[in-house]
Amino acid sequence: MAKTTELVRRSEMPRRGLDRCHDGEGTLDFTEVYSARRSGMPTSVRFVHDDVLPPGVSIGRHRHGESEEFYYVVSGSGLMQLDDEEFQVSAGDVTVVYPGGSHGLVNNTNEPLRIIVVGAAPRE
């Protein structure tokens, strides 16, 4: 029977420091919660990350080609750049970048900023 479900334990999730993410500043704490490549299953979700940005750390502004990306703010707050606008985001907020859109994020506070990032394949 074909594989139809999956459980990934926290202890199996690769975790590391990620320097200058998308040419941003500093090092964020990066946990690869899920990877379609690692899973080997065909899915529209390419990855799920659990990222913590210490104060002053940023994810540099970058543009998405055909992919989509969702940021869910778990805790803390920061300044999100969406295309040509900036927004203060905080726990419970979600941002979405559709194909062709750009975004970046900076933790401009004195507390850690934790986000869940979901990358999805192009829409058909």
C-alpha positions in Angstrom: 0.0 0.0 0.0 1.2 3.5 -0.8 2.4 5.8 2.0 -0.5 8.1 2.9 0.6 9.7 6.2 3.8 10.7 8.0 5.0 11.6 11.5 8.2 13.6 12.0 9.5 13.7 15.5 11.1 16.9 16.9 14.2 14.9 17.6 14.5 14.0 13.9 14.2 17.6 12.7 17.5 19.2 11.6 18.4 22.3 13.6 21.2 24.8 12.9 22.1 28.4 12.9 21.4 30.1 9.6 23.7 33.0 8.8 22.5 36.0 6.7 19.2 34.4 5.5 18.5 35.9 2.1 21.3 38.4 2.7 19.7 39.5 6.0 21.6 40.4 9.1 22.8 38.0 11.9 22.0 34.4 12.5 18.6 32.9 13.0 17.8 29.6 14.8 16.6 27.4 11.9 14.7 24.1 12.4 13.6 22.2 9.3 10.3 20.8 10.5 9.4 19.2 7.2 11.0 18.9 3.8 9.4 17.4 0.7 12.8 16.4 -0.5 13.5 14.5 2.7 10.1 13.0 2.8 10.2 11.9 -0.9 6.4 12.3 -1.2 4.8 14.4 -3.9 3.1 17.3 -2.2 2.4 21.0 -2.8 4.1 21.9 0.5 7.8 22.1 -0.2 9.0 22.8 3.4 8.0 23.9 6.9 10.5 25.8 9.1 10.4 26.8 12.7 12.6 29.9 12.8 13.6 32.1 15.8 15.1 35.6 15.0 17.0 37.0 18.0 16.8 40.8 18.4 18.3 42.6 15.4 18.3 39.6 13.1 16.6 39.8 9.7 15.5 37.8 6.8 16.6 39.9 3.8 14.0 41.1 1.3 13.7 38.6 -1.6 11.3 37.9 -4.4 9.4 34.7 -5.1 9.2 33.4 -8.6 6.5 30.8 -8.9 6.4 29.7 -5.3 4.3 30.9 -2.4 5.4 31.4 1.2 3.5 31.8 4.4 4.8 33.2 7.7 2.9 32.6 10.9 4.1 34.7 13.8 4.1 32.4 16.9 5.6 34.9 19.4 7.3 38.2 19.4 7.0 40.9 16.8 8.9 42.5 14.0 8.8 44.7 10.9 7.6 42.8 7.8 8.2 44.1 4.3 5.6 43.0 1.8 6.3 44.3 -1.7 6.7 48.1 -1.2 4.9 48.3 2.2 6.1 47.8 5.8 3.9 46.4 8.6 4.5 45.7 12.2 3.6 42.0 12.8 3.0 40.2 16.0 1.9 36.9 17.5 -1.0 35.4 15.6 -0.4 37.4 12.4 0.0 35.6 9.0 1.7 37.0 5.9 1.4 35.4 2.5 3.7 36.0 -0.5 2.2 34.9 -3.8 4.2 34.2 -7.0 6.0 37.4 -8.0 5.7 39.0 -4.6 8.6 40.0 -2.3 9.1 40.1 1.4 11.6 40.5 4.2 11.4 40.5 8.0 13.5 42.2 10.7 13.2 41.7 14.5 13.3 45.3 15.5 12.5 44.5 19.2 14.4 43.3 22.3 12.7 39.9 22.4 13.0 36.9 20.2 10.7 36.6 17.2 9.5 33.1 16.3 7.8 32.2 13.0 6.6 29.1 11.2 7.4 29.3 7.5 5.5 27.2 5.0 6.8 27.1 1.4 4.4 25.8 -1.3 4.8 24.7 -4.9 3.4 26.8 -7.8 -0.4 26.7 -8.2 -1.7 24.8 -11.2 
